[in-house]
Amino acid sequence: TMRFCVDAICKHYVKTECTQKYVVVKRLSDPKGLALPGGGIEKNERREDAIAREVEEETGLSFRVKLWLPKTYDEKGRDPRGDTTSYVAVGEGFGNIKNEKNKTEVILLTYEELNRFSNLFVFDHEKIIKDYMNH
């Protein structure tokens, strides 16, 4: 069965550096690697609620959606754990960053670093990042 998911391209203002960076997570469980924050949409959950919940669980941040990328991601094999269709939100995260215990380590990247390290991302997140950068 197809799982429906949400992923976030989340910007966060870093006061100490007076700059905005992208919030990514280092996954500590398989598949290990860098990922955009996100996860599954629960039964009867709106995708706006799912993305807010997932970003908060994985990063500690409150997420405000600015827009949804027009494309959905559903290619066979995009997730080794099973077939998924993912909607991608672009927005901003507010609050204090907090890792999800034993699951994620939050990393902040500049636009340039996001582009440079995109090949280290799991699933098809490299493709999502490239699409976002070209949209």
N, C-alpha and C positions, 0 to 999 in steps of 0.2 A: 504493500500500500504506500501511496505517496504521502510524505510528510510535508506540511507547509511551514516555512521558516521565515524569519526576518533577520536581516543583518544591518548594522549601522556604520555609516561613515560619520564618525563623531568628532567634532572639533571641540577643544577645551582651551579656555583662556588660562595661560600660566602667568599668574601675577608676578612672580619673582623674575620672570624673563620678559614680561610685557609683550607676550606673543601668543598666537594661537597655534596649537599643535594637534595632531591627530591621535586619537585614543585607539590603541590596538591592544590585544591580549596575547600573551604567550600561553598557549594551551599546555597544561601539564599532564593531560591524559591523551590517549590516542584518538585521532591522529595529532601527534605533537607538532608544534610549530606556531607561527604567528597567525592570528586570525582577526577579522573584524568582530567586534562584540555582536552577539546575536544568539539565536536559538529557535526552538520550536514554538509554534503558535498552538496554544491549548484549545481544547474543544470549546466552542462558542466564545472565543476570545477575539476581539478586534485586533487587526495588525498594529494599530497605534498603541494599544494597551500592551501587546506582546513585546514590542520593541522597547517600550519604557521599562517593562519588568526585566527583560533580559539585560539591558545595559546596566540597570541598577544592580542586578545580581552579580554581574561579572566585573563591574568597575566601581560600584558605589555611587555613580553619578546619576543625577536626574537628567533625562534626555528630552529635548524639545525638537520635534520633527520640523524641518523647514520645507522639505520636499521629498517625494519618492522618485527614485530613478524610474524612467518609463519602461524599462525592460525587466522581465522576470528571468531568473536563472534556474533552469530545470534540466540541464543536459545530463544524460545517463552517466553515472560514474562520478558526478561532481562531489558526492559525499560517499566515502567507502562504507559508511554505516547503513546505507540504503538510499532509495530514491527520494529526493527532496526538490521542492520548488521554493525559491527564496525571493522575497521582496526586499529591496534595499532602500533604507531611509537615509537621508542626509540631514544632519542637524547639529545641535550643540549640547554638550554635557555640562552640567552645573553641579557644584558642590565639591566634596572632598573625595579623592580617589582612594579606593579600598579594594585590595585583591580579594577574589573569591577563594576562600581557604581550600588548599589542596587542588584547586582547579585552574585558576588563572593568575597570571602576574601581569599587571597593567604596565604598558610601555607607551611613552609619548614620543611621537615622531614628527619632524618637520615635513612639509610637503615634499621636499627634496629627498629626505630619508624614506618616506613612504614609497616614493618612486624607485629609489635605489635598492631597497630591500624587498620589493614586491615579490621577487622570486622565492622568498622564504615563507610565503603564506600558504596555508593548507587549503583544501577544498578548491574552489575556483575563485578564491578571493583576489588573486593577482589579476584575473580578467575583470572582476568587479572594479578594482582600483583603477585599472587602465580605462575602463568605460567611464568611470566618474571623472577622471582627469581629462577625457576627451569630450565630455558632454557640454 
